[in-house]
Amino acid sequence: MTILVTGATGYIGKRLIPFLLNEGHKVICVVRDRLRADKSYAEDPKVFVIEADFLKPKTLNNIPIDIDVAYYLIHSMSNSSKDFKSLEKQCAINFKSYVETSKAKQVIYLSGITNEEKLSKHLSSRKQVETTLKSKKYALTTFKAGIIVGSGSSSFEIIRDLVEKLPFMIAPKWLNTKTQPLAVRDVLAFLYRSAGNELLYNKSYDVFGPEVITYKEMLLQFAEVRNLKRHIITVPVMTPKLSSYWLYFVTSTSYKLATSLVDSMGIQIIGKRSRINSILNVNPLTYKDAVALAFEKIEQNSIVSSWKDSMISSGRLKNNLHKYINVPKFGCFKDYKQRHVSNSKETIDKIWSIGGKNGWFYGTILWRIRGYIDKIFGGIGLRRGRTSPTELDAGDALDFWRVIFADKDQQKLLLYAEMRLPGEAWLEFKIENNYLKQTATFRPRGIWGRLYWYTVLPFHGFIFSGMINKLSKD
């Protein structure tokens, strides 16, 4: 079959595509920014990358209509827009209009469990999208999942931060809310095994793990898997706003995502039973097994996708990376340095491992201080780290930077700053004629931007000189 996947660079979409290919399907990946598409797709004759935005109907003309199945995996946990719900609905309307002109017989939609009368605004929006997607011209199959557990998922990484950093927690009362966590491996099994299955046409299923547990129990069981002793006391006095700040300062999440999560975590997520497990032959893992499997992937450095690489973790950058790939030349301050390198491959490998747990090769403590300052002023700080310790691709998060361009063959890496700044900043590394050229570019915004540059200039001279010396050293 020919299958269209929206959200192809997202957490679920990026993991689903290999399963569909393994089943022998041809896959059309719809992305808003071609730069963020997996590089391996260009080498696979069964994968076609189409650039389109379902909020911009004119761009949908690029998408072929000769498809059999379409996956709707478009979703944002960001609450930065006051029109969040209406934008999600409009996106679904535009998707539906496109699919109704195609040859597709089935649309598969991944939603959230919406059985409670009182829903968070994001679950309410998910429910509205399901209603919007229903059509007489194709069959809709909806899977409603609760908390998804897997390496790189937002819930997994936030729980990991809490458990590994805090031996003792005074936590908000929503930790007593019940839920049914589901392993990402099982989510993917439901999704790819349902393609073309007529038994599932125009049906909706709740999909969930075998246990009903509270968020507090999730934290404690996570600690058991990690062989850590943790103590948690829940208090009723912590408001949603305080809870959001608690998550924001302790974990790697952004404040906007923290508020969305707190809003959702106060709602009990219990699924309705059905025969879907037996129909698709899926036997969901327990929560502990899902956590253990996630750490196997982490230890093997085989994390396929991470929520941190999603644009919802961004402090500043919007979806289109192309806008930032051309570093401005005028009206900017620059710090340019170059050093001779005798082994360019070794130097490139060093550059590709920069940031995260590896640090910044020089003045790492100063980078960390800058990260703490960024957090205080509502930025993302350094806690996002990086998904892979050795690989970088366009769109990846790298501490408080975003990878704009990464090509080892061209020996060039370009980063864009997502920390709080009175302006815009780029950091470029490239090797030409056995010289490593390192350029920090800052485009100030008003007088405060200029004052900022001159204030940090002494530190830049110290940090950037030390960094290029370490990178170029044999």
C-alpha positions as a Markdown table, in Angstrom:
| # | Residue | x | y | z |
|---|---|---|---|---|
| 1 | Met | 0.0 | 0.0 | 0.0 |
| 2 | Thr | 0.9 | 3.6 | -0.3 |
| 3 | Ile | 0.7 | 5.3 | 3.1 |
| 4 | Leu | 0.8 | 9.0 | 3.9 |
| 5 | Val | 2.3 | 9.9 | 7.3 |
| 6 | Thr | 1.8 | 13.4 | 8.7 |
| 7 | Gly | 4.0 | 14.5 | 11.7 |
| 8 | Ala | 6.8 | 12.5 | 10.1 |
| 9 | Thr | 9.5 | 14.3 | 12.1 |
| 10 | Gly | 7.6 | 14.0 | 15.4 |
| 11 | Tyr | 8.1 | 11.6 | 18.2 |
| 12 | Ile | 5.6 | 8.9 | 17.0 |
| 13 | Gly | 5.8 | 9.6 | 13.3 |
| 14 | Lys | 9.6 | 9.2 | 13.1 |
| 15 | Arg | 9.4 | 5.8 | 14.9 |
| 16 | Leu | 6.4 | 4.6 | 12.9 |
| 17 | Ile | 7.9 | 4.9 | 9.4 |
| 18 | Pro | 10.5 | 2.1 | 9.7 |
| 19 | Phe | 7.7 | -0.3 | 10.8 |
| 20 | Leu | 5.6 | 0.6 | 7.7 |
| 21 | Leu | 8.6 | 0.2 | 5.4 |
| 22 | Asn | 9.4 | -3.2 | 7.0 |
| 23 | Glu | 5.8 | -4.2 | 6.2 |
| 24 | Gly | 6.6 | -3.5 | 2.5 |
| 25 | His | 4.6 | -0.2 | 2.2 |
| 26 | Lys | 5.5 | 2.8 | 0.2 |
| 27 | Val | 5.6 | 5.8 | 2.6 |
| 28 | Ile | 4.9 | 9.5 | 1.8 |
| 29 | Cys | 6.3 | 11.7 | 4.6 |
| 30 | Val | 4.6 | 15.1 | 4.9 |
| 31 | Val | 6.9 | 17.6 | 6.7 |
| 32 | Arg | 6.7 | 21.4 | 7.3 |
| 33 | Asp | 10.4 | 21.7 | 6.8 |
| 34 | Arg | 12.4 | 19.4 | 4.5 |
| 35 | Leu | 15.6 | 20.1 | 6.4 |
| 36 | Arg | 14.2 | 18.2 | 9.4 |
| 37 | Ala | 13.4 | 15.0 | 7.4 |
| 38 | Asp | 15.6 | 12.0 | 8.2 |
| 39 | Lys | 18.6 | 11.9 | 5.9 |
| 40 | Ser | 18.2 | 8.2 | 5.3 |
| 41 | Tyr | 14.9 | 8.8 | 3.5 |
| 42 | Ala | 16.7 | 10.3 | 0.5 |
| 43 | Glu | 18.4 | 6.9 | 0.0 |
| 44 | Asp | 15.2 | 4.8 | 0.3 |
| 45 | Pro | 13.3 | 4.3 | -3.0 |
| 46 | Lys | 10.1 | 3.6 | -1.0 |
| 47 | Val | 10.1 | 6.9 | 0.9 |
| 48 | Phe | 9.0 | 10.2 | -0.6 |
| 49 | Val | 9.3 | 13.5 | 1.3 |
| 50 | Ile | 6.8 | 16.2 | 0.7 |
| 51 | Glu | 7.0 | 19.7 | 2.2 |
| 52 | Ala | 3.5 | 21.0 | 3.2 |
| 53 | Asp | 1.7 | 22.7 | 6.1 |
| 54 | Phe | -1.8 | 21.7 | 6.9 |
| 55 | Leu | -2.5 | 25.2 | 8.2 |
| 56 | Lys | -1.6 | 26.5 | 4.7 |
| 57 | Pro | -4.0 | 24.9 | 2.2 |
| 58 | Lys | -2.1 | 26.2 | -0.8 |
| 59 | Thr | 0.9 | 24.0 | 0.1 |
| 60 | Leu | -1.3 | 20.8 | 0.1 |
| 61 | Asn | -1.3 | 20.8 | -3.7 |
| 62 | Asn | 2.2 | 19.2 | -3.5 |
| 63 | Ile | 0.8 | 16.0 | -1.9 |
| 64 | Pro | -0.1 | 13.1 | -4.2 |
| 65 | Ile | -3.7 | 11.8 | -4.1 |
| 66 | Asp | -2.8 | 8.2 | -5.0 |
| 67 | Ile | -2.7 | 6.9 | -1.4 |
| 68 | Asp | -4.4 | 4.1 | 0.4 |
| 69 | Val | -4.0 | 5.0 | 4.1 |
| 70 | Ala | -3.2 | 8.3 | 5.9 |
| 71 | Tyr | -2.0 | 8.7 | 9.4 |
| 72 | Tyr | -3.0 | 11.9 | 11.3 |
| 73 | Leu | -0.2 | 12.5 | 13.9 |
| 74 | Ile | -0.3 | 16.2 | 14.0 |
| 75 | His | -0.4 | 17.5 | 17.5 |
| 76 | Ser | 1.2 | 20.2 | 19.7 |
| 77 | Met | 1.3 | 20.3 | 23.5 |
| 78 | Ser | 2.3 | 23.9 | 23.3 |
| 79 | Asn | -0.2 | 26.3 | 24.7 |
| 80 | Ser | 1.5 | 29.5 | 23.5 |
| 81 | Ser | -1.3 | 30.3 | 21.2 |
| 82 | Lys | -4.6 | 31.6 | 22.5 |
| 83 | Asp | -6.2 | 30.1 | 19.4 |
| 84 | Phe | -4.8 | 26.6 | 20.1 |
| 85 | Lys | -8.1 | 24.8 | 19.8 |
| 86 | Ser | -9.3 | 26.6 | 16.7 |
| 87 | Leu | -5.9 | 26.1 | 15.0 |
| 88 | Glu | -6.0 | 22.4 | 15.7 |
| 89 | Lys | -9.5 | 22.2 | 14.3 |
| 90 | Gln | -8.5 | 24.1 | 11.2 |
| 91 | Cys | -5.6 | 21.8 | 10.7 |
| 92 | Ala | -7.9 | 18.8 | 10.8 |
| 93 | Ile | -10.4 | 20.4 | 8.4 |
| 94 | Asn | -7.6 | 21.1 | 5.9 |
| 95 | Phe | -6.3 | 17.5 | 6.3 |
| 96 | Lys | -9.8 | 16.1 | 5.8 |
| 97 | Ser | -10.4 | 18.2 | 2.7 |
| 98 | Tyr | -7.2 | 16.9 | 1.2 |
| 99 | Val | -7.9 | 13.2 | 2.0 |
| 100 | Glu | -11.4 | 13.4 | 0.6 |
| 101 | Thr | -9.9 | 14.3 | -2.8 |
| 102 | Ser | -7.5 | 11.4 | -2.6 |
| 103 | Lys | -8.0 | 7.7 | -3.1 |
| 104 | Ala | -7.5 | 6.9 | 0.6 |
| 105 | Lys | -9.9 | 4.4 | 2.2 |
| 106 | Gln | -8.7 | 4.8 | 5.8 |
| 107 | Val | -7.4 | 7.5 | 8.1 |
| 108 | Ile | -5.7 | 6.4 | 11.3 |
| 109 | Tyr | -5.6 | 9.0 | 14.1 |
| 110 | Leu | -3.7 | 8.9 | 17.4 |
| 111 | Ser | -5.5 | 10.7 | 20.1 |
| 112 | Gly | -5.7 | 10.7 | 23.9 |
| 113 | Ile | -8.1 | 8.9 | 26.2 |
| 114 | Thr | -11.1 | 11.2 | 26.7 |
| 115 | Asn | -13.5 | 9.4 | 29.0 |
| 116 | Glu | -13.8 | 11.9 | 31.8 |
| 117 | Glu | -16.5 | 14.6 | 31.7 |
| 118 | Lys | -13.9 | 17.2 | 32.7 |
| 119 | Leu | -11.1 | 17.3 | 30.2 |
| 120 | Ser | -7.9 | 19.4 | 29.9 |
| 121 | Lys | -7.9 | 21.8 | 27.0 |
| 122 | His | -5.6 | 19.6 | 25.1 |
| 123 | Leu | -7.7 | 16.5 | 25.5 |
| 124 | Ser | -10.7 | 18.5 | 24.7 |
| 125 | Ser | -9.0 | 19.6 | 21.5 |
| 126 | Arg | -8.1 | 16.0 | 20.7 |
| 127 | Lys | -11.7 | 15.0 | 21.0 |
| 128 | Gln | -12.8 | 17.9 | 18.7 |
| 129 | Val | -10.2 | 16.8 | 16.1 |
| 130 | Glu | -11.6 | 13.2 | 16.1 |
| 131 | Thr | -15.1 | 14.6 | 15.4 |
| 132 | Thr | -13.7 | 16.9 | 12.7 |
| 133 | Leu | -11.9 | 14.0 | 10.9 |
| 134 | Lys | -15.0 | 11.8 | 10.5 |
| 135 | Ser | -16.0 | 11.5 | 6.9 |
| 136 | Lys | -18.4 | 9.6 | 4.6 |
| 137 | Lys | -15.6 | 9.3 | 1.9 |
| 138 | Tyr | -13.1 | 7.4 | 4.0 |
| 139 | Ala | -13.1 | 5.3 | 7.2 |
| 140 | Leu | -11.6 | 6.7 | 10.4 |
| 141 | Thr | -9.8 | 4.5 | 12.9 |
| 142 | Thr | -9.0 | 6.3 | 16.2 |
| 143 | Phe | -6.6 | 5.0 | 18.9 |
| 144 | Lys | -6.8 | 6.9 | 22.2 |
| 145 | Ala | -3.7 | 6.4 | 24.3 |
| 146 | Gly | -2.8 | 7.7 | 27.8 |
| 147 | Ile | 0.7 | 8.3 | 29.0 |
| 148 | Ile | 3.3 | 7.0 | 26.5 |
| 149 | Val | 6.4 | 5.5 | 27.9 |
| 150 | Gly | 9.6 | 5.3 | 25.8 |
| 151 | Ser | 13.1 | 6.6 | 25.5 |
| 152 | Gly | 12.8 | 10.3 | 24.5 |
| 153 | Ser | 9.1 | 10.7 | 25.3 |
| 154 | Ser | 8.2 | 13.8 | 27.3 |
| 155 | Ser | 6.7 | 11.9 | 30.2 |
| 156 | Phe | 9.6 | 9.5 | 30.4 |
| 157 | Glu | 12.2 | 12.3 | 30.4 |
| 158 | Ile | 10.4 | 14.4 | 32.9 |
| 159 | Ile | 10.0 | 11.4 | 35.3 |
| 160 | Arg | 13.6 | 10.5 | 34.8 |
| 161 | Asp | 14.7 | 14.1 | 35.7 |
| 162 | Leu | 12.6 | 14.0 | 38.9 |
| 163 | Val | 13.6 | 10.6 | 40.0 |
| 164 | Glu | 17.3 | 10.9 | 39.3 |
| 165 | Lys | 17.7 | 14.4 | 40.7 |
| 166 | Leu | 15.5 | 14.4 | 43.8 |
| 167 | Pro | 15.9 | 11.7 | 46.6 |
| 168 | Phe | 13.1 | 13.4 | 48.5 |
| 169 | Met | 10.1 | 15.2 | 46.8 |
| 170 | Ile | 7.4 | 17.4 | 48.2 |
| 171 | Ala | 5.0 | 17.1 | 45.3 |
| 172 | Pro | 1.6 | 18.4 | 44.2 |
| 173 | Lys | -1.5 | 16.4 | 44.9 |
| 174 | Trp | -2.1 | 15.5 | 41.2 |
| 175 | Leu | 0.6 | 12.9 | 41.7 |
| 176 | Asn | -2.3 | 10.8 | 43.1 |
| 177 | Thr | -4.2 | 10.9 | 39.8 |
| 178 | Lys | -4.7 | 7.5 | 38.2 |
| 179 | Thr | -3.5 | 6.6 | 34.7 |
| 180 | Gln | -2.7 | 3.6 | 32.5 |
| 181 | Pro | 0.8 | 4.1 | 30.9 |
| 182 | Leu | 1.5 | 2.4 | 27.6 |
| 183 | Ala | 4.9 | 1.5 | 26.1 |
| 184 | Val | 5.7 | 3.3 | 22.9 |
| 185 | Arg | 6.5 | 0.0 | 21.3 |
| 186 | Asp | 2.9 | -1.1 | 21.9 |
| 187 | Val | 1.5 | 2.3 | 20.5 |
| 188 | Leu | 3.5 | 1.7 | 17.3 |
| 189 | Ala | 2.2 | -1.9 | 17.1 |
| 190 | Phe | -1.5 | -0.7 | 17.3 |
| 191 | Leu | -0.7 | 1.9 | 14.6 |
| 192 | Tyr | 1.1 | -0.1 | 11.9 |
| 193 | Arg | -0.9 | -3.3 | 12.3 |
| 194 | Ser | -4.2 | -1.4 | 11.8 |
| 195 | Ala | -3.3 | -0.1 | 8.3 |
| 196 | Gly | -5.8 | -1.5 | 5.8 |
| 197 | Asn | -7.7 | -3.6 | 8.4 |
| 198 | Glu | -11.3 | -3.3 | 7.5 |
| 199 | Leu | -12.4 | -4.7 | 10.9 |
| 200 | Leu | -11.3 | -1.3 | 12.4 |
| 201 | Tyr | -13.0 | 1.0 | 9.9 |
| 202 | Asn | -15.0 | 3.7 | 11.6 |
| 203 | Lys | -14.0 | 2.4 | 15.1 |
| 204 | Ser | -12.5 | 4.1 | 18.1 |
| 205 | Tyr | -10.4 | 2.3 | 20.7 |
| 206 | Asp | -8.8 | 3.2 | 24.0 |
| 207 | Val | -5.3 | 1.6 | 24.1 |
| 208 | Phe | -3.5 | 1.3 | 27.5 |
| 209 | Gly | -1.1 | -0.7 | 29.6 |
| 210 | Pro | -2.2 | -3.6 | 31.9 |
| 211 | Glu | -2.0 | -1.6 | 35.1 |
| 212 | Val | -3.9 | 1.3 | 36.7 |
| 213 | Ile | -1.4 | 3.3 | 38.7 |
| 214 | Thr | -0.9 | 6.8 | 40.0 |
| 215 | Tyr | 1.8 | 9.2 | 38.8 |
| 216 | Lys | 3.4 | 8.8 | 42.3 |
| 217 | Glu | 3.5 | 5.1 | 41.8 |
| 218 | Met | 5.1 | 5.7 | 38.3 |
| 219 | Leu | 7.8 | 7.7 | 39.9 |
| 220 | Leu | 8.5 | 5.1 | 42.6 |
| 221 | Gln | 8.5 | 2.2 | 40.2 |
| 222 | Phe | 10.8 | 4.1 | 37.9 |
| 223 | Ala | 13.1 | 4.5 | 40.9 |
| 224 | Glu | 13.0 | 0.8 | 41.5 |
| 225 | Val | 14.0 | 0.0 | 37.9 |
| 226 | Arg | 17.0 | 2.4 | 38.4 |
| 227 | Asn | 17.8 | 0.9 | 41.9 |
| 228 | Leu | 17.2 | 4.2 | 43.6 |
| 229 | Lys | 15.4 | 4.9 | 46.9 |
| 230 | Arg | 13.0 | 7.8 | 46.7 |
| 231 | His | 10.5 | 9.3 | 49.1 |
| 232 | Ile | 7.5 | 11.4 | 48.0 |
| 233 | Ile | 5.1 | 13.5 | 50.1 |
| 234 | Thr | 2.1 | 15.0 | 48.3 |
| 235 | Val | 0.7 | 18.3 | 49.5 |
| 236 | Pro | -2.7 | 19.9 | 48.6 |
| 237 | Val | -1.4 | 23.5 | 48.7 |
| 238 | Met | 0.6 | 23.5 | 45.5 |
| 239 | Thr | -1.4 | 25.4 | 42.8 |
| 240 | Pro | -1.3 | 24.6 | 39.1 |
| 241 | Lys | 1.0 | 27.5 | 38.5 |
| 242 | Leu | 3.4 | 26.5 | 41.3 |
| 243 | Ser | 3.3 | 22.9 | 40.0 |
| 244 | Ser | 4.3 | 24.2 | 36.6 |
| 245 | Tyr | 7.2 | 26.1 | 38.0 |
| 246 | Trp | 8.2 | 23.0 | 40.0 |
| 247 | Leu | 8.4 | 20.9 | 36.8 |
| 248 | Tyr | 10.0 | 23.7 | 34.9 |
| 249 | Phe | 12.9 | 24.3 | 37.3 |
| 250 | Val | 13.6 | 20.6 | 38.2 |
| 251 | Thr | 13.2 | 19.0 | 34.8 |
| 252 | Ser | 14.2 | 19.7 | 31.2 |
| 253 | Thr | 10.7 | 20.7 | 30.1 |
| 254 | Ser | 9.8 | 24.2 | 28.9 |
| 255 | Tyr | 7.4 | 26.3 | 31.1 |
| 256 | Lys | 4.7 | 26.2 | 28.3 |
| 257 | Leu | 4.9 | 22.4 | 28.1 |
| 258 | Ala | 4.9 | 22.2 | 31.9 |
| 259 | Thr | 1.7 | 24.1 | 32.2 |
| 260 | Ser | 0.1 | 21.9 | 29.5 |
| 261 | Leu | 1.2 | 18.7 | 31.3 |
| 262 | Val | 0.0 | 19.9 | 34.7 |
| 263 | Asp | -3.3 | 20.8 | 33.1 |
| 264 | Ser | -3.6 | 17.2 | 31.7 |
| 265 | Met | -2.2 | 15.4 | 34.7 |
| 266 | Gly | -5.0 | 16.5 | 37.0 |
| 267 | Ile | -7.4 | 14.4 | 34.8 |
| 268 | Gln | -7.8 | 10.7 | 35.5 |
| 269 | Ile | -6.9 | 8.7 | 32.4 |
| 270 | Ile | -8.6 | 5.3 | 32.5 |
| 271 | Gly | -9.4 | 3.5 | 29.3 |
| 272 | Lys | -12.4 | 1.5 | 28.2 |
| 273 | Arg | -11.8 | -2.2 | 27.5 |
| 274 | Ser | -12.3 | -3.7 | 24.1 |
| 275 | Arg | -11.1 | -6.6 | 21.9 |
| 276 | Ile | -8.4 | -4.5 | 20.2 |
| 277 | Asn | -5.5 | -6.3 | 21.9 |
| 278 | Ser | -6.6 | -9.6 | 20.5 |
| 279 | Ile | -7.6 | -8.2 | 17.1 |
| 280 | Leu | -4.1 | -6.8 | 16.5 |
| 281 | Asn | -2.3 | -9.4 | 18.6 |
| 282 | Val | -0.8 | -6.8 | 21.0 |
| 283 | Asn | 0.1 | -7.8 | 24.5 |
| 284 | Pro | 1.0 | -4.5 | 26.2 |
| 285 | Leu | 4.1 | -4.3 | 28.5 |
| 286 | Thr | 3.9 | -3.4 | 32.2 |
| 287 | Tyr | 5.1 | 0.0 | 33.2 |
| 288 | Lys | 8.3 | -1.4 | 34.7 |
| 289 | Asp | 9.1 | -3.4 | 31.6 |
| 290 | Ala | 8.5 | -0.4 | 29.4 |
| 291 | Val | 10.9 | 1.7 | 31.5 |
| 292 | Ala | 13.5 | -1.1 | 31.4 |
| 293 | Leu | 13.2 | -1.4 | 27.6 |
| 294 | Ala | 13.6 | 2.4 | 27.3 |
| 295 | Phe | 16.9 | 2.3 | 29.2 |
| 296 | Glu | 18.1 | -0.6 | 26.9 |
| 297 | Lys | 17.6 | 1.8 | 24.0 |
| 298 | Ile | 19.4 | 4.6 | 25.8 |
| 299 | Glu | 22.4 | 2.4 | 26.7 |
| 300 | Gln | 22.6 | 1.3 | 23.1 |
| 301 | Asn | 22.5 | 5.0 | 21.9 |
| 302 | Ser | 19.6 | 4.0 | 19.7 |
| 303 | Ile | 17.0 | 6.6 | 20.6 |
| 304 | Val | 15.1 | 7.2 | 17.3 |
| 305 | Ser | 13.2 | 10.3 | 18.3 |
| 306 | Ser | 12.9 | 12.6 | 21.3 |
| 307 | Trp | 10.4 | 15.2 | 22.4 |
| 308 | Lys | 13.3 | 17.6 | 23.0 |
| 309 | Asp | 13.9 | 17.7 | 19.3 |
| 310 | Ser | 10.3 | 18.8 | 18.7 |
| 311 | Met | 9.8 | 22.5 | 18.1 |
| 312 | Ile | 7.5 | 22.6 | 21.2 |
| 313 | Ser | 10.7 | 22.4 | 23.3 |
| 314 | Ser | 11.9 | 25.5 | 21.5 |
| 315 | Gly | 12.3 | 28.8 | 23.3 |
| 316 | Arg | 12.4 | 31.0 | 20.2 |
| 317 | Leu | 12.6 | 29.1 | 16.9 |
| 318 | Lys | 9.5 | 28.5 | 14.8 |
| 319 | Asn | 9.1 | 25.6 | 12.4 |
| 320 | Asn | 11.0 | 26.7 | 9.3 |
| 321 | Leu | 14.7 | 26.1 | 9.7 |
| 322 | His | 15.4 | 27.6 | 6.2 |
| 323 | Lys | 14.7 | 31.0 | 7.6 |
| 324 | Tyr | 17.8 | 30.8 | 9.9 |
| 325 | Ile | 20.2 | 28.9 | 7.6 |
| 326 | Asn | 21.6 | 32.1 | 6.0 |
| 327 | Val | 23.5 | 33.8 | 8.7 |
| 328 | Pro | 23.1 | 37.6 | 8.4 |
| 329 | Lys | 26.2 | 39.7 | 7.5 |
| 330 | Phe | 25.1 | 43.3 | 8.2 |
| 331 | Gly | 24.2 | 44.9 | 11.5 |
| 332 | Cys | 25.8 | 42.1 | 13.4 |
| 333 | Phe | 28.6 | 41.5 | 15.9 |
| 334 | Lys | 31.0 | 38.6 | 15.1 |
| 335 | Asp | 33.6 | 36.6 | 17.0 |
| 336 | Tyr | 35.7 | 34.9 | 14.4 |
| 337 | Lys | 38.5 | 32.5 | 15.1 |
| 338 | Gln | 40.4 | 29.9 | 13.0 |
| 339 | Arg | 43.0 | 27.2 | 13.8 |
| 340 | His | 44.9 | 24.8 | 11.6 |
| 341 | Val | 43.9 | 21.1 | 12.0 |
| 342 | Ser | 46.0 | 18.2 | 11.0 |
| 343 | Asn | 43.2 | 15.6 | 11.2 |
| 344 | Ser | 39.9 | 17.1 | 10.0 |
| 345 | Lys | 37.9 | 13.9 | 10.5 |
| 346 | Glu | 38.9 | 13.7 | 14.2 |
| 347 | Thr | 38.1 | 17.4 | 14.6 |
| 348 | Ile | 34.6 | 16.9 | 13.0 |
| 349 | Asp | 33.9 | 14.0 | 15.3 |
| 350 | Lys | 34.8 | 16.3 | 18.3 |
| 351 | Ile | 32.5 | 19.0 | 17.0 |
| 352 | Trp | 29.6 | 16.5 | 16.4 |
| 353 | Ser | 29.9 | 15.4 | 20.1 |
| 354 | Ile | 29.7 | 18.9 | 21.5 |
| 355 | Gly | 27.2 | 19.7 | 24.3 |
| 356 | Gly | 25.0 | 17.5 | 26.4 |
| 357 | Lys | 27.0 | 15.3 | 28.9 |
| 358 | Asn | 30.1 | 15.9 | 26.8 |
| 359 | Gly | 30.1 | 19.6 | 27.7 |
| 360 | Trp | 31.6 | 22.3 | 25.5 |
| 361 | Phe | 35.2 | 21.3 | 25.7 |
| 362 | Tyr | 36.2 | 24.6 | 27.5 |
| 363 | Gly | 34.6 | 26.8 | 30.1 |
| 364 | Thr | 31.8 | 24.3 | 30.6 |
| 365 | Ile | 31.0 | 25.7 | 34.0 |
| 366 | Leu | 30.4 | 29.1 | 32.4 |
| 367 | Trp | 28.0 | 27.5 | 29.9 |
| 368 | Arg | 26.2 | 26.0 | 32.8 |
| 369 | Ile | 25.9 | 29.3 | 34.6 |
| 370 | Arg | 24.5 | 30.8 | 31.4 |
| 371 | Gly | 22.0 | 28.0 | 31.4 |
| 372 | Tyr | 20.9 | 28.7 | 35.0 |
| 373 | Ile | 20.5 | 32.4 | 34.2 |
| 374 | Asp | 18.4 | 31.5 | 31.1 |
| 375 | Lys | 16.1 | 29.3 | 33.3 |
| 376 | Ile | 15.7 | 32.1 | 35.8 |
| 377 | Phe | 14.5 | 34.4 | 33.0 |
| 378 | Gly | 12.1 | 31.8 | 31.6 |
| 379 | Gly | 14.3 | 30.3 | 29.0 |
| 380 | Ile | 15.1 | 26.6 | 28.3 |
| 381 | Gly | 18.5 | 26.4 | 30.0 |
| 382 | Leu | 20.9 | 23.5 | 29.2 |
| 383 | Arg | 18.8 | 20.7 | 30.5 |
| 384 | Arg | 17.5 | 19.5 | 27.1 |
| 385 | Gly | 21.0 | 18.1 | 26.4 |
| 386 | Arg | 21.1 | 16.1 | 23.1 |
| 387 | Thr | 19.4 | 13.0 | 21.9 |
| 388 | Ser | 22.5 | 11.2 | 20.6 |
| 389 | Pro | 26.0 | 11.6 | 22.1 |
| 390 | Thr | 27.6 | 11.3 | 18.6 |
| 391 | Glu | 25.1 | 12.2 | 15.9 |
| 392 | Leu | 23.5 | 15.5 | 14.9 |
| 393 | Asp | 20.8 | 16.3 | 12.4 |
| 394 | Ala | 19.0 | 19.5 | 11.4 |
| 395 | Gly | 16.2 | 20.3 | 13.8 |
| 396 | Asp | 17.9 | 18.5 | 16.8 |
| 397 | Ala | 17.9 | 20.3 | 20.2 |
| 398 | Leu | 21.5 | 20.8 | 21.5 |
| 399 | Asp | 21.3 | 22.3 | 25.1 |
| 400 | Phe | 20.0 | 25.8 | 24.5 |
| 401 | Trp | 20.9 | 25.7 | 20.7 |
| 402 | Arg | 19.0 | 24.3 | 17.7 |
| 403 | Val | 20.8 | 22.5 | 14.9 |
| 404 | Ile | 20.1 | 24.4 | 11.7 |
| 405 | Phe | 22.6 | 22.6 | 9.4 |
| 406 | Ala | 24.7 | 19.5 | 10.0 |
| 407 | Asp | 26.7 | 17.8 | 7.3 |
| 408 | Lys | 29.9 | 15.9 | 8.0 |
| 409 | Asp | 30.7 | 15.6 | 4.3 |
| 410 | Gln | 30.6 | 19.4 | 3.9 |
| 411 | Gln | 32.3 | 19.6 | 7.3 |
| 412 | Lys | 29.9 | 22.2 | 8.6 |
| 413 | Leu | 27.7 | 22.6 | 11.7 |
| 414 | Leu | 25.4 | 25.6 | 12.2 |
| 415 | Leu | 23.6 | 26.3 | 15.5 |
| 416 | Tyr | 20.9 | 28.8 | 16.3 |
| 417 | Ala | 20.5 | 30.1 | 19.9 |
| 418 | Glu | 17.2 | 29.4 | 21.7 |
| 419 | Met | 18.2 | 31.0 | 25.0 |
| 420 | Arg | 16.7 | 34.3 | 26.2 |
| 421 | Leu | 18.6 | 37.0 | 24.3 |
| 422 | Pro | 18.0 | 40.7 | 23.3 |
| 423 | Gly | 18.6 | 39.6 | 19.7 |
| 424 | Glu | 19.5 | 36.5 | 17.6 |
| 425 | Ala | 22.7 | 34.4 | 17.7 |
| 426 | Trp | 24.3 | 31.8 | 15.5 |
| 427 | Leu | 27.4 | 29.6 | 16.2 |
| 428 | Glu | 29.1 | 28.0 | 13.1 |
| 429 | Phe | 31.9 | 25.5 | 12.8 |
| 430 | Lys | 33.3 | 24.5 | 9.4 |
| 431 | Ile | 36.6 | 23.2 | 8.1 |
| 432 | Glu | 38.1 | 24.5 | 4.9 |
| 433 | Asn | 41.6 | 23.8 | 3.6 |
| 434 | Asn | 42.6 | 22.1 | 6.9 |
| 435 | Tyr | 41.5 | 25.2 | 8.9 |
| 436 | Leu | 38.8 | 25.1 | 11.5 |
| 437 | Lys | 36.7 | 28.3 | 11.3 |
| 438 | Gln | 34.5 | 29.1 | 14.3 |
| 439 | Thr | 32.2 | 32.1 | 14.0 |
| 440 | Ala | 29.8 | 33.4 | 16.6 |
| 441 | Thr | 27.3 | 35.9 | 15.1 |
| 442 | Phe | 25.0 | 38.1 | 17.1 |
| 443 | Arg | 22.3 | 40.4 | 15.6 |
| 444 | Pro | 21.3 | 42.8 | 18.4 |
| 445 | Arg | 17.8 | 44.0 | 19.0 |
| 446 | Gly | 17.9 | 47.7 | 20.0 |
| 447 | Ile | 20.2 | 49.3 | 22.5 |
| 448 | Trp | 19.8 | 46.4 | 25.0 |
| 449 | Gly | 21.2 | 44.0 | 22.5 |
| 450 | Arg | 24.3 | 46.1 | 22.0 |
| 451 | Leu | 24.8 | 46.5 | 25.7 |
| 452 | Tyr | 24.5 | 42.7 | 26.1 |
| 453 | Trp | 27.1 | 42.0 | 23.5 |
| 454 | Tyr | 29.7 | 44.4 | 25.1 |
| 455 | Thr | 28.9 | 43.0 | 28.6 |
| 456 | Val | 29.6 | 39.4 | 27.6 |
| 457 | Leu | 32.5 | 40.2 | 25.2 |
| 458 | Pro | 35.3 | 39.5 | 27.7 |
| 459 | Phe | 33.7 | 36.1 | 28.5 |
| 460 | His | 33.3 | 35.3 | 24.8 |
| 461 | Gly | 37.0 | 35.9 | 24.2 |
| 462 | Phe | 37.9 | 33.5 | 27.0 |
| 463 | Ile | 35.3 | 30.8 | 26.1 |
| 464 | Phe | 35.5 | 30.8 | 22.3 |
| 465 | Ser | 39.3 | 30.9 | 22.2 |
| 466 | Gly | 39.5 | 28.0 | 24.7 |
| 467 | Met | 36.9 | 26.0 | 22.8 |
| 468 | Ile | 38.5 | 26.3 | 19.3 |
| 469 | Asn | 41.9 | 25.4 | 20.9 |
| 470 | Lys | 40.5 | 22.2 | 22.4 |
| 471 | Leu | 38.6 | 21.3 | 19.2 |
| 472 | Ser | 41.7 | 21.8 | 16.9 |
| 473 | Lys | 44.1 | 20.1 | 19.3 |
| 474 | Asp | 45.4 | 16.6 | 18.0 |
